[in-house]
Amino acid sequence: MSLWPDEITLTGSHVIVEPLQMRHENDLKEAAADGELHRLWYTMIPTPVGVGAEIERRLSLRQSGSMLPFAIIDKASGRAVGMTTYMNIDAATKRVEIGSTWYRKAVQRSPLNTECKFMLLQHAFEKLDCAAVEFRTHHINTQSRRGIERLGAKLDGILRSHMLLANGTVRDTAVYSIIACEWPTVKAHLTWKMEMPR
């Protein structure tokens, strides 16, 4: 059985998005330690010690066809600074979610995130012919929600009592999407944002 979508590497001005491999483990351990991101109770970022197991988990989901995991490489340093995925893959409907994304604290709010999301969206709509691309986050994660909204995604709704978190709380999940007919406008807006002087 062939897996959809195929593995790809995407290269931008600031970032390279490449298939996740165990060779990224040491960089990602360091990235996970930057800012102790795993302490954020409302999101799921591995501890530095847990990075290897998280890479293995994502690679096993690739083999089952439900995820295509990536390492996010900072072009300036050549080092992995985070992870992202196409997940909840629906090959029949041609829908993917861009999710399970995290970056080391040092590169948050930098051009890397916008460019990474732009390249994944462009590939999804222009190469994979996706009908829609989804984003999901904890309803109280305002930083993530504002970032998703800045991309041009629209709120589809809140899935109430959707997921049990490691600390025993239940997550209400905010679901956003961009659909194919919206992509030209979203693309123009994101291109403008990336070209703005900093």
Secondary structure, DSSP 8 states (H G I E B T S, - for coil): ---SS----EE-SSEEEEE--GGGHHHHHHHHHTTTGGG-TTS----TTTHHHHHHHHHHHHHHTSEEEEEEEETTTTEEEEEEEEEEEETTTTEEEEEEEEE-GGGTTSHHHHHHHHHHHHIIIIIS--SEEEEEEETT-HHHHHHHHHHT-EEEEEEEEEEE-TTS-EEEEEEEEEEGGGHHHHHHHHHHHHHS--
